Amino acid sequence: MRVMDDKTLPSQAPVVAVPGRAAPLLSIQGVRMAFGGIVAVQDVSFDVMPGTVHALIGPNGAGKTTMLNCISRFYTPQQGAMRYRTASGDVELLGCKAHQVARLGIARTFQNLELFAELTVFDNVLIARSMAMRATLVEALLGLPRQRREERTERERVEAVLEGLNLQAHAHAVVRDLPYGTQKLVELARAMALEPRLMLLDEPAAGMNNREIDALGETLKRLQASVQATLLLIEHSMPLVMSISDTITVMHNGAFLAQGTPREIENHPAVVEAYLGGGKSGKRR
Amino acid sequence: MTKVFDTYPWLGPVLFVLAFVLAPLVPGGYVLYIFTLVIIYTLASFGTNILTGYTNLISMAGAVFFGIGAYGSAILTTHFGVPLVLSMFIAASIATVVGLLLALPVLRLEEVFLAIATLGFVMISVEIAKSSGDMSGGENGMGAPGPTLFGWALDERAYHVFTAVVLAGALWVARNLARSRFGRGFLAIKGSETAARALGLNTTALKLVAFGVCAFYTGLSGALYAPLVRFIDPSLFSIMVSISFVSMVIVGGLGSILGSVLGAVFVIGAPQLLTYLGFDQFQRALYGVAMILALMFLPDGLASLFKRKRLPGADAAQSGGVR
């Protein structure tokens, strides 16, 4: 285990497979996050396996977004551990700052878009390429060769990312002027541009209609296959979750409720009860 | 008007050079002095714009950097025999170091809280300047030697061109900065600090860079100011100086190079023009009214009169701007 320093870059090397059972990419152990007296996440543990689509579901207020904010280190949990596997060993995310988590290859999107609304789509994505740039401040101020070279390469990279999400046509549009669905794609493009190994998606389908959701499902599957990233997503659209997930973790009232394949979760009594409010089972006090 | 500037991107700079650099050389004297002043203040306006217009950090510490630049250059030339150009560079560097040190404790503050906290630095610095020893003359201030370049004394016209060359260099560097990951990082912080961090940007380091660049530019502005006026005193560290820098950027247009220039023209030029027109008595009041009117009718700054062009680096500008 090691603590990140600023210079450390996320490694692009694939996770070394352990014979027999694969080791988890991310291991959440006993995480507890309270705001004052309100416990938002209580003793939650689960593993995210490399190369999978892992959904985090649960009723509103279950603590899913809080969990995501803990992983990306916008929040600091009071208890627990979050081990993240890299090519050069495990990293405890609790010892990282938010920007260091991103540099480890953990990208995320937000429930309510966090875009640079006044900038163009191109600039939004280009900003995500910052950490691939090595030119120092002095090189940047004087426009020295390495600065110019990097600028060229990264601009080409951005073109490629935009192409992958069919956003080329909007490249030079200001984000604020774009429809909501396109803005969501821009946020996805920006996360993709980090070349992440783990993507945290907070309700990627929110506000989309059924047709858009289908298209999003296709896009996510295609992206995951092409970059071999692991997806951890929070989602309320059950058709989407059921169609793309390998594993589903269910949270309820801040606690871990169940985990399994889509089929297992669909028929899990505790999950059904949590979603339907336990009306039929007569457990009301 | 807007279209003309979009079609001919070189027109703006050419007009600026004609109107602000070359034309004032003809009459010389007081008119030239005012234009030299505008050029010098434009430099501080640039620095403030990088911090406020780009990064959305409102700092009232401008006077501290300006004063350090002016005093630093004057003390180095008078007491240590340092050549003027070198003294300017050293003084601006000292301002940068001070800027970084001041920024460290207040970086967590945002918006108006940052403004008030940095105001405290101005109050402290003016007291330090007043109670300082023989070297800077304490409350009485000190004389600053006139401009020289490689041992040659510069007359008012030569010094005017000299300041214009410095401004051009500063502009070029600012443009490079804006088109780098640093400049885009500033814009990212302004857009959404949360997103910036999620994309791996070290926002604390970026804010420090913004503070440092602002302090350097403002310090350089002060260092150019001292040889022009040839006398400096602790009033340089007044809150009004800080306010004038911030007003230049806000009246001129946040995040716009043209705005930085127009802001400096307005803040320095308007009071002079009013005096010239004989409104001596009500000069300050009319200036205040003019500022209110400018903000009422041009909330995006004077620059929006011409175009809504962002500082380079924002992609909109590179791909032709207004569409």
Interface residues (C-beta under 8 A of the other chain):
Chain A: D6 S72 F74 K97 A98 H99 Q100 A102 R103 A107 R108 F110 E114 L115 F116 A117 E118 L119 T120 F122 D123 L126 I127 A128 R129 S130 M131 M133 A135 L137 A140 L141 L142 G143 Q147 E151 H172 V174 R190 L194
Chain B: V173 N176 L177 R179 S180 R181 F182 R184 G185 L187 A188 K190 G191 S192 T194 A195 A196 R197 A198 L199 G200 L201 N202 T203 A205 V209 A314 D315 A316 S319
